């Protein structure tokens, strides 16, 4: 097939000498005023060309991208709503303890973490279906990234001795909210304990300190090879 055969034929149009309306070439009388159209009248030639192939491909590509993004957004919204519907929110007393812990983080210079916890995070008091399906070991909290949902278990409210120790737990969870894994969260929390004011002289005998130190020492033994005995905390 020759290249010319893919083009749409020229279409002739006739302009009415009486009212000026441009009619189709096959019309014998004006569609507006009814005046007879002569073959010798004014004729406007219009060449109808198909859009370039690259333009068609671009339109198709952007249409597919838009559809994929839209479908993904709808799926994420449905997933998020399902997490909310399958879990319970915090009680008033629990909410106050969370706000106090976030305030400690803010006061100690963890502005980014405090902002995420205060403005972008939804706190729940019971497991949603996702947590129940995945399961988890004994913990004070669990985070669903990237939905910014944090589930706080009864231990979070009962085991820490004060708001500062609860702030240490939330500092750990804020790392997950920012996309970091468990190793990074452990390292960040342990290295930042001095800035937080969560120090050994006051908290060394608490359950939260003991559990955090045990996990950190097990995963990062090099962080406990300082001092004269070579077994002391380097931070």
C-alpha positions, 0 to 999 in steps of 0.5 A: 500500500502506498503512503498516499493511501493512508491520508483522508481524501480532500473534502470540498465545502461550498460557501453560500453566496447569500448568507456566507454559511460554509456547507458540505460539498455534497449539499445542493442548497444552503442549510441555513437559508435554502439558497441553491448552491452552484458548483461554480460558487466559492469553494473552501478546500480542507485537507484532513490529516491524521495526527502524527504517529508520535503524538498518538503514542505520547497521548497513549502513554500519558493516558496509561500512566494517568490510569495506573496512578489513579488506580494505585491511589484508589487502592491505597485509599481503600487499604488505609480506610480498611486499617482504620475500620479494623482498629480502635483509636486512643482513649483520652488518657492515652492521647494525653500521654502520647502528646506529652511524649511528643512534646519531650521530643520537640523540646530536646531538638527532634523537630522533624520526628515530632512534626511527623508524629504530631501532624502526619501520624494516626495512632491506634490502640488495637491491631488492625487486620494487617498487623494481625495477619503479619503478626509481631513479637512482643513490642511497645508499638507497631508502624504501618509504613507508608500509611503513617499508622502507629499502633500503641500496645498497653505496654507503651502506656504501662511499662515506661516510667515517664514521658521521656521513656515513652518519647524514646519509644516514639523516636524509634517508631518515627524512624519507621514512619520515615521509611527506615528499617529496624536496624536503623531505628535501633541505632538512631534511638541508642545513639540519640539517647544522650540528646533525649536525656534518656541516660543510664544514670536514671534509666539503666534499671528500667524495663525499656532501657534493658530491652533496648540495650539488649536488642542493640547490643545483640545486633551492633556489638561494635557499639559496646566495645569502648572503655577500659574493659572494651565492653562499655557503651560507646554512646 
